[in-house]
Amino acid sequence: MTLILTLSHTLSAFSGSVGLLTNILLSLLLSMLLGLVILSLNLSQIIERIIVYVCLWVWESSACTTLVLKNLSAHRVRNQHSSIMFALSTAFIVFLSTTADLQVHVGSWLGLLGLLRFQVI
């Protein structure tokens, strides 16, 4: 994967293709996003246990804590699917809003520099 990105980055630099460079950076950001979601799945069990012990330690008995932990382990696959969907949709929304904000700022700078011409049709 790294070799492909390096070669295509070099190709886009030599050919002067900004579109290819943008596509490479976009695919790199999306692959990092997917990797972080997978990393969060590996840490979810530890975080669930910490949250259960912190929230139920003071107010509930140990039997209730055990029951909640067994319930979490019994429904682990369904919980993982839900957390994947939630994390990917949230990350995608943040990614789109950041990209749109970046486009607005670049467009405003190009407009200030006089490099961007708007045509009214």
C-alpha positions in Angstrom: 0.0 0.0 0.0 2.8 2.4 0.9 4.6 1.6 -2.4 1.5 2.3 -4.4 0.9 5.6 -2.6 4.6 6.6 -3.0 4.7 5.8 -6.7 1.4 7.5 -7.5 2.5 10.6 -5.4 5.7 10.8 -7.4 3.7 10.4 -10.6 1.3 13.2 -9.7 4.3 15.4 -8.7 6.1 14.9 -12.0 3.0 15.2 -14.2 1.7 18.2 -12.3 -1.7 16.6 -11.8 -3.4 18.3 -8.9 -6.5 16.0 -9.2 -4.4 12.9 -8.8 -2.6 14.3 -5.8 -6.0 15.3 -4.3 -7.3 11.7 -4.9 -4.2 10.2 -3.2 -4.6 12.4 -0.2 -8.3 11.7 0.1 -7.7 8.0 -0.1 -5.0 8.3 2.5 -7.3 10.2 4.9 -10.1 7.7 4.4 -7.8 4.8 5.0 -6.6 6.4 8.2 -10.2 6.9 9.2 -11.0 3.3 8.7 -7.9 2.2 10.6 -8.9 4.4 13.6 -12.4 2.9 13.6 -10.8 -0.6 13.6 -8.5 0.4 16.4 -11.5 1.7 18.4 -13.1 -1.7 18.1 -10.1 -3.3 19.7 -10.3 -0.9 22.6 -14.1 -1.0 23.1 -14.1 -4.0 25.4 -11.7 -2.3 27.8 -13.5 1.0 27.7 -16.9 -0.8 28.3 -15.5 -2.5 31.4 -14.1 0.7 32.8 -17.4 2.6 32.2 -19.3 -0.2 33.9 -17.1 -0.3 36.9 -17.0 3.5 37.3 -20.8 3.9 36.9 -22.0 0.9 38.9 -19.4 0.8 41.6 -21.1 3.3 43.9 -24.8 2.8 43.3 -25.3 -0.9 42.5 -24.4 -4.2 44.0 -21.8 -6.6 42.6 -24.5 -8.8 41.2 -25.8 -6.0 39.0 -22.3 -5.3 37.8 -21.8 -8.9 36.9 -25.2 -9.0 35.1 -24.3 -5.9 33.0 -20.9 -7.4 32.1 -22.5 -10.7 31.1 -25.1 -8.8 29.0 -22.3 -6.9 27.3 -20.4 -10.0 26.5 -23.5 -11.9 25.3 -24.4 -9.1 22.8 -20.8 -8.3 21.8 -21.3 -8.9 18.0 -24.4 -6.7 17.8 -22.7 -4.0 19.9 -19.7 -4.1 17.6 -21.8 -3.7 14.5 -23.7 -0.8 16.1 -20.4 0.9 17.2 -18.9 0.4 13.7 -21.9 2.1 12.1 -22.0 4.9 14.6 -18.2 5.6 14.3 -18.1 5.5 10.5 -21.2 7.7 10.1 -19.9 10.2 12.6 -16.4 10.2 11.1 -17.9 10.6 7.6 -20.0 13.6 8.7 -17.0 15.3 10.3 -14.9 14.5 7.2 -17.5 16.1 4.9 -17.9 19.2 7.0 -14.1 19.7 7.2 -13.8 19.2 3.5 -16.6 21.7 2.8 -15.1 24.2 5.2 -11.7 23.8 3.5 -13.3 24.4 0.1 -15.0 27.5 1.3 -11.8 28.9 2.7 -9.8 28.1 -0.5 -12.5 29.6 -2.6 -12.5 32.8 -0.6 -8.7 33.1 -0.8 -8.8 32.5 -4.5 -11.5 35.1 -4.8 -9.5 37.6 -2.8 -6.4 37.0 -5.0 -8.5 37.4 -8.2 -7.7 33.9 -9.4 -11.3 32.7 -9.2 -13.8 34.1 -11.7 -17.5 33.6 -11.1 -19.7 33.5 -14.2 -23.4 34.2 -13.8 -25.4 32.2 -16.4 
